[in-house]
Amino acid sequence: MKNLRLLATILSTAAILSAADAAQRLQTAAESFMEVMDTPDRSIPQELLAKAECVIIVPNLKKGAFIIGAKYGKGFATCRKEGGVG
C-alpha cells in the first residue's frame, strides 16, 4: 500500500512539473518567434507565413553529427484548421 501511495505522489508531482515546464517552453517559444519577426533582415516573409500550413518552433534545438546526425529539442507546433483558418 505504501508503494502505491508513493507511486501516486510521484506521478502527481511529475504532472505538475510537466505542466509548469510546458508553460515555460511555450513562453520561450513565443519570445523566440517574436525575436525573429522583430529582426527586419531575418524575419520570415509574411507571404510565406500566410501560405504555411504549420509552424514549428523549437527554441533550444541541439544538433550534433559524427558519421550520422542528430537533433534534440522540445518546442511547439501549431497548424491551421481545415479551410485555412487559425
C-alpha positions as CSV (number, residue, x, y, z in Angstrom):
1,M,0.0,0.0,0.0
2,K,2.9,2.4,0.8
3,N,4.4,1.7,-2.7
4,L,1.0,2.6,-4.3
5,R,0.8,5.9,-2.4
6,L,4.4,6.7,-3.3
7,L,3.8,6.0,-7.0
8,A,0.7,8.2,-6.9
9,T,2.6,11.0,-5.3
10,I,5.4,10.7,-7.8
11,L,3.0,10.7,-10.8
12,S,1.1,13.7,-9.5
13,T,4.3,15.6,-8.9
14,A,5.6,14.7,-12.4
15,A,2.3,16.0,-13.9
16,I,2.6,19.3,-12.1
17,L,6.2,19.7,-13.2
18,S,5.3,18.8,-16.8
19,A,2.6,21.5,-16.8
20,A,5.0,24.1,-15.4
21,D,7.7,23.0,-17.9
22,A,5.2,23.2,-20.8
23,A,4.2,26.7,-19.8
24,Q,7.8,27.8,-19.6
25,R,8.6,26.2,-23.0
26,L,5.6,28.0,-24.6
27,Q,6.8,31.3,-23.2
28,T,10.3,30.7,-24.5
29,A,9.0,29.7,-28.0
30,A,6.8,32.8,-28.2
31,E,9.7,35.0,-27.3
32,S,12.0,33.3,-29.9
33,F,9.3,33.8,-32.6
34,M,8.9,37.4,-31.7
35,E,12.6,38.0,-31.7
36,V,12.9,36.5,-35.2
37,M,10.0,38.5,-36.5
38,D,11.3,41.8,-35.0
39,T,14.6,41.5,-36.9
40,P,13.9,43.0,-40.3
41,D,16.6,41.3,-42.2
42,R,16.0,37.8,-40.7
43,S,12.2,37.7,-40.3
44,I,10.0,35.2,-42.0
45,P,8.3,36.8,-45.0
46,Q,4.6,37.5,-44.4
47,E,3.5,35.8,-47.7
48,L,5.3,32.6,-46.6
49,L,3.6,32.7,-43.2
50,A,0.2,33.2,-45.0
51,K,0.8,30.1,-47.1
52,A,2.2,27.9,-44.2
53,E,0.0,25.0,-43.0
54,C,2.0,24.6,-39.8
55,V,4.7,26.4,-37.8
56,I,7.1,24.6,-35.5
57,I,9.2,26.5,-33.0
58,V,12.0,24.7,-31.1
59,P,13.9,27.4,-29.3
60,N,16.8,25.4,-27.9
61,L,17.4,22.9,-30.7
62,K,20.6,21.0,-30.2
63,K,22.4,19.5,-33.2
64,G,25.2,17.1,-33.4
65,A,26.9,14.9,-36.0
66,F,29.6,12.3,-36.2
67,I,29.0,10.0,-39.2
68,I,25.3,10.4,-38.6
69,G,23.4,13.5,-37.5
70,A,21.0,14.0,-34.6
71,K,18.8,16.8,-33.4
72,Y,17.1,17.2,-30.0
73,G,14.8,19.8,-28.6
74,K,11.4,20.5,-27.2
75,G,9.1,23.0,-28.7
76,F,5.6,23.6,-30.0
77,A,3.8,23.2,-33.3
78,T,0.6,24.9,-34.5
79,C,-1.3,24.1,-37.6
80,R,-4.2,25.7,-39.4
81,K,-7.7,24.1,-39.3
82,E,-9.4,23.0,-42.4
83,G,-10.3,25.9,-44.6
84,G,-7.1,27.8,-43.7
85,V,-8.4,29.4,-40.5
86,G,-6.2,29.7,-37.4
